[in-house]
Amino acid sequence: MVHGRRRTTTVPARDVVSTHDARLWLGSDRFGRDVLPRLLRGGRISLAIAALGAAVALLVGLGVGLAAATGGRVVDAVLMRTVDALLAFPLLLLLILVSALFRPGPALLVAVLGLTSWMGLARLVRGQVLSLRTRSFIQAARVAGTRELRIWSLHYLPNLKAPLAQDTTLRMGNLVLAEATLSFLGLGIPAGLPSWGAMIADGQRVMLDGWWLSLFPGLAITTLVISLALIGDGLQQTGKAST
């Protein structure tokens, strides 16, 4: 029996790994499961984990970047040297190390991906704030006696939105790849949940008889990452046009 989300299809026992046909559009895996609903559900899971991980990275990176830009020379030096040290450590190795120490699960994966990918965003925020601080409209607002909180709400935050949106979108593509890599290695999504990386790993075992088991998840990952990159590029062009 092949169980989809809303349907059940019977597959002969001798043909559990089957190519696509009228019943199974993308074929079945070695357990007789319909690949298409697993691929769609795996996409939702991968995108949700990437989005939540990017949100965690955004919050941490925004906080560290603002603290470095506004906290004075000593705070800036300490935070930026910490960021440099973390950036020097191989990200994939850090992801594998943390994932191997704890029981894999979606919540842990979101935390691991978010807490290991905020460093570049912190440097971006710091650089943007330091650049904006010297702009004439910021200086004019201060001379006019505008309160600092109002200056942030009127000038800093609107000018940070475009680069942050672009960076977060591109970061989501990187996190999709990172999640797929961890799941491929057995350190990501638990076995009971479909994951594109795990589907590729599972397809490797029957590559000669079931080439589509790895092909379709690989194409899905490629399409999603390219789409996110194009969205990020579009946001960048929009931001340039508005400045």
C-alpha positions in Angstrom: 0.0 0.0 0.0 1.2 3.5 -0.9 -0.2 6.1 1.4 -0.5 9.7 0.2 -2.0 12.5 2.1 -5.6 12.0 0.8 -5.3 8.7 -1.1 -4.1 5.1 -0.8 -2.7 3.3 -3.8 -2.0 -0.4 -4.1 1.4 -1.3 -5.6 2.5 -4.9 -6.4 5.0 -6.2 -3.9 7.4 -7.1 -6.6 7.4 -3.5 -7.9 7.6 -1.5 -4.6 10.2 0.9 -6.2 8.3 1.9 -9.3 8.6 4.7 -11.8 5.9 7.2 -12.4 2.6 6.2 -13.9 -1.0 7.3 -13.8 -1.2 6.4 -10.1 2.2 7.5 -9.0 3.2 10.7 -10.8 6.8 10.7 -9.3 7.0 7.0 -8.6 7.3 5.2 -5.2 10.2 4.7 -2.9 11.6 1.4 -1.6 9.0 1.3 1.1 6.2 1.7 -1.4 5.4 5.3 -0.4 4.2 7.8 -3.0 7.1 10.2 -3.7 5.0 13.2 -4.7 3.2 13.9 -1.4 6.4 13.3 0.5 8.2 15.7 -1.7 5.5 18.4 -1.2 5.4 17.9 2.6 9.2 17.9 2.8 9.2 21.2 0.9 6.9 22.7 3.5 9.1 21.4 6.3 12.3 22.6 4.7 10.9 26.1 4.0 9.5 26.5 7.5 12.7 25.5 9.1 14.7 27.8 6.9 12.3 30.7 7.5 12.3 30.2 11.3 16.1 29.8 11.3 16.5 33.0 9.3 14.2 34.8 11.8 16.4 33.6 14.7 19.5 34.8 12.9 17.8 38.1 12.1 17.0 38.7 15.8 20.4 37.8 17.1 22.3 39.5 14.3 20.2 42.7 14.6 20.8 42.8 18.4 24.5 42.2 18.2 25.0 44.6 15.2 23.1 47.4 17.0 25.0 46.8 20.2 28.3 47.0 18.3 27.4 50.1 16.4 26.1 52.0 19.4 27.9 50.5 22.4 31.2 52.3 22.2 34.6 51.4 21.0 35.3 48.6 23.6 31.9 46.9 23.1 32.3 47.2 19.3 35.8 45.6 19.4 34.8 42.7 21.6 31.6 41.9 19.6 33.3 42.2 16.2 36.3 40.0 17.3 33.8 37.4 18.5 32.0 37.5 15.2 35.3 37.2 13.3 36.2 34.1 15.4 32.9 32.5 14.8 33.1 33.2 11.1 36.5 31.6 10.9 35.1 28.3 12.3 33.7 26.1 9.5 29.9 26.5 9.6 29.1 22.9 8.4 31.4 21.4 11.0 29.8 23.5 13.7 26.3 22.4 12.5 27.3 18.7 12.5 29.0 19.0 15.9 26.0 20.6 17.6 23.5 18.3 15.9 25.4 15.2 16.9 25.4 16.2 20.5 21.7 16.5 20.8 18.6 14.6 19.7 17.6 15.7 16.2 14.3 17.5 15.8 12.7 20.5 14.1 13.0 22.8 17.1 16.7 21.9 17.6 17.4 22.3 13.9 15.8 25.8 13.8 17.9 26.8 16.9 21.1 25.4 15.5 20.7 27.0 12.0 19.7 30.3 13.5 22.4 30.5 16.1 25.2 29.6 13.6 24.2 31.9 10.8 23.7 35.4 12.4 27.3 36.6 12.2 27.3 38.0 8.7 24.0 39.8 9.4 25.5 41.4 12.6 28.3 42.8 10.5 25.8 44.1 7.9 23.7 45.9 10.6 26.8 47.4 12.2 28.1 48.7 8.9 24.7 50.2 7.9 24.2 51.9 11.2 27.7 53.4 11.2 27.2 54.6 7.6 23.8 56.1 8.3 25.1 57.9 11.4 27.3 60.2 9.2 24.5 61.0 6.7 23.4 64.6 6.6 19.7 63.9 7.3 20.6 62.2 10.6 22.9 65.0 11.6 20.1 67.5 10.7 17.6 65.6 12.8 19.9 65.7 15.8 20.6 69.4 15.4 16.9 70.0 15.3 16.5 68.4 18.7 14.7 65.3 17.5 14.7 62.6 20.1 17.0 59.6 19.4 14.1 57.1 19.5 12.3 59.1 16.8 15.4 59.3 14.7 15.7 55.5 14.8 12.0 55.0 13.8 12.1 57.7 11.1 15.5 57.2 9.6 17.5 54.2 10.7 14.9 51.4 10.6 13.4 52.4 7.2 16.9 52.4 5.7 17.7 49.0 7.2 14.7 47.2 5.9 15.9 46.7 2.3 19.3 45.3 3.1 17.9 43.1 5.9 15.1 41.7 3.7 17.6 40.9 1.0 20.1 39.3 3.4 17.4 37.3 5.1 16.0 36.0 1.8 19.4 34.9 0.6 20.1 33.4 4.1 17.0 31.2 3.8 18.5 29.6 0.7 21.7 28.8 2.5 19.7 27.4 5.4 17.7 25.2 3.0 21.0 23.7 1.8 22.2 23.4 5.4 19.1 21.6 6.5 19.2 19.2 3.5 22.9 18.5 4.3 22.2 17.6 7.9 19.2 15.5 7.0 21.3 13.7 4.3 23.8 12.9 7.0 21.0 11.7 9.4 21.5 14.6 11.8 18.5 16.7 10.8 14.8 15.9 10.6 13.8 12.7 12.4 13.1 9.6 10.3 9.3 9.9 10.7 9.2 13.2 8.8 9.9 13.7 5.1 13.0 15.8 4.3 14.5 16.5 0.9 18.0 15.7 2.2 16.9 12.4 3.8 15.0 11.5 0.5 18.2 12.0 -1.5 20.1 9.8 1.0 17.5 7.1 0.9 17.5 7.2 -2.9 21.2 6.6 -3.0 20.7 3.0 -1.8 18.7 2.1 -4.8 20.2 4.5 -7.3 20.4 2.0 -10.2 16.7 0.9 -9.8 15.2 4.1 -8.5 17.1 7.1 -9.9 14.1 9.4 -9.4 14.2 9.0 -5.6 17.3 11.3 -5.5 16.6 13.3 -8.7 13.3 14.9 -7.7 14.3 16.1 -4.2 17.6 17.4 -5.7 15.7 19.4 -8.3 13.4 20.7 -5.7 16.3 21.9 -3.5 17.9 23.6 -6.5 14.7 25.3 -7.6 13.9 26.6 -4.2 17.4 28.0 -3.6 17.5 29.7 -7.0 14.1 31.1 -6.4 15.1 32.6 -3.1 18.3 34.0 -4.7 16.2 35.7 -7.4 13.8 37.1 -4.8 16.8 38.5 -2.9 18.2 40.0 -6.0 14.8 41.6 -6.8 14.7 43.1 -3.3 18.2 44.5 -3.8 17.2 46.1 -7.1 14.0 47.5 -5.5 16.1 49.0 -2.7 18.5 50.6 -5.1 15.7 52.1 -7.1 14.1 53.7 -4.0 17.3 55.3 -2.8 
